[in-house]
Amino acid sequence: MLGTLATWVIAGTVAVAASPSIALDARHNALNDVRATMIELKGALPDAPGPFDWLSGSGKPVTLADHLNLIRDAAARRDVDVLVIRVKDAALGVTQIEEISAVLNDARARGKAVHLYAENYGTAELLLAASVNEAVIQLGGMVSFPGLAIQQMYFADAFQWLGIKADMVQVGDYKGASEPMTRSAPSPEWDVNINGMLDGLYGNIVEHLGKGRGLSGQALDQALLNAWWATGPQAVELGLIDAVVDLSDLEGHIAGVQGGRGVRWVEQKSRSRPAVDFNNPFAIFRIFSQKPDHRAKGPTIAVLHIQGPIMDGDSSAGGLFGSASTGSRTIRNAINDILAESNIGGVVVRVDSPGGSAIASEVIWQGLSRLSAEKPVWVSVGSMAASGGYYVSMGGEKIYVNPSSIVGSIGVVGGKFVIGGLFDKINVRTHEWTRGPMAGMLSITEEWSPAQRELIRVKMAETYDQFAAHVRQAREGIDLNKVGEGRLFTGVQAIDLGMADELGGLGDAVEALARHVGYTGDYGVMHYPGPKSLSDMLEETFGGFLSAPGVAASGLPRGWTSEIVGTLRATLGEQAWSMLAGQLESMMLLQNEPVLLTMPRAFIIR
């Protein structure tokens, strides 16, 4: 399985609206008003559009790219002087913040004033504050930046108590993927690996804050020391934000700062889509058999999304533990769709994956290699391209990363769960009949014999050699002695080591590829895998869950799994659950495939 890495979640989702609570006073003289538009960051911000978004005609922004385009559009408008970014219960990953920050800096470079407003400031808001002209906090709000902490879960003692044994083999001294299942504490190698990654991530944050807020030396150290819990006025004094303003006074404050009499709010231009009339039963029946129109109408760059654990078969919006996964069959079908489109001039593969199945990763790599023979294929890394995520990235000619993208984990882990001890505890007896010399290899009641373990190690070494060969082929001159064996790196470090090529987000990769293929005018961007029909939606909603990875194998009734997942989710919280779910999905993969390219996900970064 190709490595599973924790997704670093800090804060927020995005949505755009003109705030009714900051309404324009009609008495304002329009000639003296500051022309402003408000972009609201709220909730979770997915990388790819949902498969059924085409059914809605609202035109509201959904994805990260949608919101970045809103900022770009506002920055390009002559009738907009000021952008107001309101952060409202957002849950953004650090790499998403880096991409938003880059677009905000571009808007400022075009002469726009950018104001940030939030009720409270955590890490996400403070990072965004480093890329605006003015950072404003709600009167009575608090600022909190305690630093970064990684908390990893280790299950070995719990497994021992339950009578379960994780019989694992790992290739790569720094891989660490098996450690949450086999150890009670990190190995020295994994400790070095995580500390190196944490140093890089924290260093990126400190550099970003210091540069953006004009802080250095003792002033920066003092700000970070006291920012763990500060009032608005204290944060202003520390130089982390600029003003404390009640929401009801925000409009007047912006007008005063910008030298205007008032504020005239300019609405964002929506990119509406044809909507389905759900009041018309004939229209509903018609779209049951209707496929969404997903054809390139002119010059187009395709974005192929590889998100979550990589598995055999079809992609899933949510497996047994609710985490999205990428299926090799789905990606190969999407590649065939792209190849059939003559108007698609190039492809950006957006990778945000901790890895997964070694076989599925190779299948996807083969497909991308075939695609790259016909069209230019570049890669954009979101929060991570680890293990299997980095493996498939070797199918691209050029790799873009964000400063805090997590890259690497070149290594292999394999094994199985032995539950004979659990059966003994509950007085369940088993008897096994076998035929063939290797029939007992995947027995769930017996550990591997030394000879069997050596056979698994040989196969894993072959997989590692294949992984390394792909890396050497794609990254000429790379030193695997420095980047292999499961080591992890930030995006900045990856570029220095030759593992990636450019700093930049998805938009940067798309724009650069468009120039590379010779697009000089307008061009479209299409996302793959494409949208699904309504009949597909109903099949996935009511039938897909039971065939999702891990569900059928679990033997649990659907209602039980929903209750268990819901209870754990509520107990741990969304951030912790998102980290744990990926690791649990990886464990389920071991039922079907003993060799994996994966990274440990059962750790929480806060």
N, C-alpha and C positions, 0 to 999 in steps of 0.2 A: 504494500500500500504506500502510496506517495504521501509523504508527511503532512500531518495536520497541525496547523498553527493557530494560536488564539487570535481572534479578531480584536483589535484594540478599539473599543468603543468609548467615546468620551461624551458626546452630547449631540443631539439633535437631528431633526428632520426639517424639510423645507416646504413652505407653501407661500404663495404670493397673494397679497390682497391690499386694497387701500383701506386703512383702518377706519371704521366708522366712529371710533372714539376720538379720532383726531380729524374731525370733519372740517372742510374748508368754510371759513366765514365768508358768506357771499358779499359782505360789505367791503372786503378787501379790494383795493385797486389792483387789477390784474397786471398793470404795467409795472407796479412796484413789488409784486409778490415774487418770492422764491419758488421756482417750479421744481417740485420734488415728486419722487415716486417711492412707494414703500414696497419692499420685498420681505416677506415674512418667512423665517426659517422655523419650521414646526414639525415635530414628529420624526419618523425614520425616513431615510433618503436612499432608496434603492439605486443600484447601478443600472439595472436594465428595466425597461417597461414591463409591466405584468402582461401575461399572455392574453388577458381579456380586457385590457384597457381600451381597445378599439370599440367596445360596446358603448363606452361613455363618450358623449359629445361635448363635455364641459370645457375641454381645452385647458384645464388647470394643470400646472406643472406637477409632475409626479417624481421623476428621477433626478439624480444629481445633475445630469446633463441639461435637463429642462431648466433647472434653477440657474445654472451657470449661463445658459443662453439668455435667461431673463436679465441677468446682470449685464451681459454683453450688449443686449439690445438697448437697455436703458442708457448704457454708457455711450452708445452710438447716436442717440436721439438728440437733435438740436433743441427740442422743447423741454429737455430735462437738465436742470442744473445740479440737483442734489439727489443722491441715493440714500434712503434710510433703510438700514438692514435691522429688522426686529427679530431677535432670537426668542422663541417662545416654546419652552418645553422641547427643545431639539435634542436629538441623539445622534450626533455625527461622529464618525470615525476620524482619527487624526489625519489620515491621508485625504479624507474628504475635506477637512478643514484646510489642509494645504492647497487643495485645488481651488476652493472658494477664495482663499486668501490671494492666490495668484491673480484671479479674475478681478478682485477688488483693487489690487495694486494697478492692474491695467486700466481700470476705470479712473483711478486717480491720475494716472499718467496722461489720460485724455482730457484732463481738466475738470473732472467731476469731483464734487465734494461728497465724501462718504461718511455718514453718521451711523454708529452702531448703538442699538438700544436693547437692554435686557433687564428683567426684573432682578435677577441675580447673576453673578459671574462665577462660573467654574472654569475648568481648564479650557474647554472649547471656546467660551466667550472671550477669555483672556488672549487666546491665540488669534482670534479674529480681531480683537482690539488692536493688535500690532499691525494691522493692515488697513486701518481707517484713519480719517482725519480727526474724528472725535468719537470717543467711547463714553456712552452715557448709561448710568445705572439708575433704576427706579429709586425714588426716595424711600429709605428704609430697607433697601436691598443689601445683601451681603456678598462678599467676594471670598472665594475659597480655592486655593491652589496648594494642597499639602505636598505635592510632588507625585512621583510614580511609585507604585508598589505592585509586584507580581505575586500572586498567591496561587500555588499549584496544588492540586488535589492528588493524593496518593492512596491507592485502593488496596495495596498488598495485604495490610493487616485485616481489613474488612473481608477480603477474599478468603484469607486464612480462617477467620471466624466462621465464614459461611461454608467452608469446605471446598472452596474453588481455588484452582491453581492456574495462573497465567503462564503457560509454557512457551516462552518467547526466545527468539534468536534475532540479533540485531547486527547489521553491517554498517559500521561507522561509529567510531568511539564517541563522537559528540552528538549522535542522532537523538537520543533521549525519548524516542516515541514509545518505547516499551516500558519506560521507568514508572509512569503512573500506575501501571498494572502489576509491576514486579518488585517495586521498592517502597519503602516507607519514607525515604528522604532522597534528595537528588544525589547522583554520583558526582565526583569531583569534576569530570568532564562536562556534564550537563550544567553544573554550577558555573563553570567558566563560560560556557556558551550563553547562558541566560544573562549573566552579568555583563558580558560584552554587548549583547543586544540592548540591554537596559541602559548602559552607558551611552550608546548611540542614540537611542530614542530621547533620553533626557537631554543629551547635548543638543539635539535638534530643537527641542522646545526652548531651552535657555537661549540659544542663538537667535531663534525667531523672535522671542520676547524682547531680548536686549536690542536687537537691530531695529525692530519695529517701533519700540517705545523710547528709543534713544537712551537706554540705560546700559551702563557698563561698570565694571569694577565693583567698588564698595556699594554703590547705589543699587546695582542689580542684585548683589548678594543680600542686601538689606530688604529689598522688595520681596525676594523669594522667601526669605526667612519669616517675614511678617504676613505674607499673603495666605498662609494656611487658613486664617480666619480673620477677616478684616471688614469693617464697615465701609460704606461708600466713601465718606470723607477721608478715612484712613487710606483707602486704596488710591484716592486722588493724590494725597500727600506723598504716597510711595511712587507715584508716576505710572501706575498700572492702568488707570482710567483717567478720564478728563473732567467729568461733571456728574452731579447728582441732581436729577430732575424728576418731578412727578409726571406721570403720563399725561395728565390733563394740561400740563404746561409745556409739553415737548414741542408742540407746533410753534409756540411763541419763542421758545429757546432757539430752535433752528433758525427761525427768521432773524432773531437778534444776532446770532453767530454769523449768518451769511449776509447781514446788512440789508435785509429786506423788510418791507412793512408787514408782510404776512407770508403764508405758504399756500400755494395753489397746487393741489394734488393732481398729478397726471396719472391716468390709468394705464396699466400695462396692456400691451396688445396681446390678446390671447391667440393661440394657434388652435382653433377649434377643429374638431373632427366630426364627421357625420354621426349623428346620434340615432339610436334605435328607439322607436316609439313603442314603449311597453304597454301603452293603452290600446294598441291595435293588435288584436290576436293574430290577424293574418300576417302582420309584419314579424311577429314572434315565430310563427310556424315557418315562415320563409327563411329566417336566419338559422334555423336548425340545420339545414343542409347547405347553407351558404358559408363559404370560406372567406375570411377577411382578405381584402385586396392588399397583397404584399409583393408588389412588383416595382422594380426600379424604373422610374419614368424618364430619367435622364442621367447625366453623370452622377455617380453615387459612390460613396465610401461605405462599406459594410462594417458593422461592429459585431463581432462574434463573442458572446459572453460565456465564460467558463467560471462558474460561481459555486462555491461550497465544495464538499467532498466529491471526489471523482469516483464514479461507480460504473459497472457494466449496465447495459440496457438503456432505459429511458430516463431522462431527467425527472426530478420530482420537486414539486413546490414545497414539500414537507414530508419527511420520512417518519419513522416511529417516534422520534424525539423532536419533530417539528422543524428540523433544519433543512434548507433547500440543498439539493445535490445536482451535480451535472452527470448525465448519462452519456456514455460513449456513443450509443446508437443515435441519440438525439443530435449530438454534435456532428456525427458523420452525415446524417440526413441534412443538417443545416449547411454543411460544406457542399453537398451536392446541389442544394438550392442556390448557393452563391455561384457555383461554377456554371449553372444554367443561365445566369443573368449577365448578358453581354454588356449591360450598362454599368456594372460594378467594376470600377477600375482598380480598387485595392481593398485590403481587409485589415482592420485593426482587431486583434484578439484581446479582449479585456479579461485579464486573469485576476481572480480574487479567490484563491483556493489554497487550502492546506495540503492538498494531495488526496490520495486514496488508493484505489486499486491499481496495481502495477500493470495488469493486462489492459485495463481501460485507458490508462495513461498512454501506453504504447499505441493503442488503436487510434486515439486522438492525435498523437504525434504523427502517425503515418498519414492520417487524413490531412493534417496541416501541411505536411511535406508535399503531398500531391497537389494541394491548393496553391502552394507557393511556386510550383512549377508553371502555373497558369496566370497568377496574379500576385502582385507584391503583398506580402504578409508581414505586418509589424505587430508588436505586442505592447500593450499598456497594462502595467501592474497596478492594481488597486491597493488594498491593505496588505496583501501577501501573494507571493508566488513561491510556495514552499514545497519541497519534495516533489510530489506529482504535479503540483502547480508550476514548478520551475521546469520539470521534465517536459510538459507540453509546450512551455514557452520556447523551447529549443526549436520548435517548428517555425519560428519567426526570424526575419532577417535583422530586425532592430528592436531593442527593448527600451521602453520608457518606464521610469519608476518615479514615485514621489519620494521626497527625502526620507520619510519614515515608513515606506513600504518594507515589509519583511521578506527577504529573499534568501533562497538557498535550501538548506536541509537536504543536501545531496546524500542520500543514504537509503537503506532498506530495512524494514522490520517485518518479521513473520512470526507466526505462532498460532496457538489455539488455547481455548479455555477448557480445562479439565475439571469436571464437576463430579467425579466419583466420590470425593470426600463429602460433598453436599448430599449425595444419595445415601451415603452411610449414615449421616446425621439424622436423616428423616426415615431411615430404615427402608429405603427403596433398593431392590436388588435388580441387577441387569445381567443379561447373558448375550453374548455377541457371536454370530456365525459369520465367518468370512471366507472368501475365495480370492486367491491371488496373493502374490508376495507382499504387496504394499497396502492391502485392504484395511489394515488397522492404523494407518498413518493419521487419520483424522478422528480417531476414537475420542469420544468426549469423556471417557472414564479412565483412560490410561495415559500417563505421560509418555513422551517419546523415549525410545531406547537410545543409547549413545549412537548406534548406527543410523537410526532414523534421523536423529538430530543433525548428524553430519551431512546426510543427504539434503536436508532442508537448507543447511548452511551453504552447501555447494550451489543450489539453485538460487539462493539469495545473492551469492557472490556473482553469479552470472547476470542477474538483474542489475546489480550495482555496476558491473563492467559495461553493460549496455547503456545504462544511464550516463556513465562517465564518457562513453564513446559519443553519445549524442551531444554532450556538453562540449567536448573537444572539437567536434565537427562544426558546431554552431558558433563557438566562442574561440576563435583562433588565438593561440598563444596563452590561453588561460592556464593557471597553475593549480591543478587539483589538489596538490599537497597543502595549499593554503585555503581553498574554498570547499574541499570535499569533506567526507567523514561526518556529515550531518551538521556542519557549522551553519550558524544563522548570521545574517547581516542586514543592516538597514539599507535603504536605497542609495544613500550617499556612499556608504562603504562598498556596496555592490559595484558602483561605477568605477571606483578607484581600483577594484580588483578585476575589472574586465568582465563582470557578470552581467552588466547592463550598459546601456549606451548614453542615455540622456535623462536629465531631470525634467519632469513634466507630467501633466495629467492626461486624461483621455482626450480632452479637447485639443491639447497640444499635439498629441500623436495623430489625431484625425487631420488637423490642419496641415501638419508637416507632410503627411502621406499624400494629401490632396495636391500639394505643391509638387511633390515628387512625381506624381503620375501626370502632371501637366494641366491640372484644373486651374484655370485662371478666372473663371466667373463663378456663378452660383452652382452649387452641387448639393445633392441630398445625402442624408445619413440614414441608413436602414439597419435595424437591430435584428440579430439572429441569436437563437432560434426565433422564428416568426410568431405572430399572434395565433391563437387557436380559435376554432369555431365554437359556437355556443354548445353544440352537441359534445365537442371535446371537453368543454368546461364542465358539463353535467356529469360526464363519464369520470372525469378526474375528481370531482367533488364527492360523488357518491360511491364510486368504485375504485378510484385510484388509491385511496388511503390504504385499503387492505392489501394492495400489491406493492406498496411503497417499501423501500429497503428496510429490512428488519421487522416489518409488521407481521408478515405471514410466518416468518421463522420464530417469532417470539411466542406463538401459541396463545397469546392473550386475546380475549374478546376485545372488540373495538372500544366498547364503553369503558373497559378497565384501563386500556392504554390512555384514553382521553383523560380519565380521572387522575391517573398517576402523573401524567405529564403536567396537567393543570395544577395539581398540588405542589409538585416540585418547582414549577415555574413561579408560583405565588410565594413559596417559601424562600427561594434563592434570590428572586428578583430577576428582571429581564437581562441585565448585564451578565450576571453570574451564569444564568441559564444558557445564554447564547454560547458561552465558553464550554460548558459541560456537555451540551447537546451534541456538538461536533465529535467530542471524544467518544460518547456513547454510540454514535452512528459508526464510528471507526471500529469499535469493539464488535458491533453486529456484523461488519464486513468479514471478520475472521471466521464466521461460520461457513462462508462459501469460498474463501480464498486465503491460503495460509501465508502468502507473501504480499506485503503491502508497501507502498511508498507514502508514508504519512508522517505528520508531525504531531506531538502532543498538543491537545487543545484544552485539556482540563486545567487551565490556569486563567486567572482573572487579573487583568491589568486595571488599576484604578489610580 
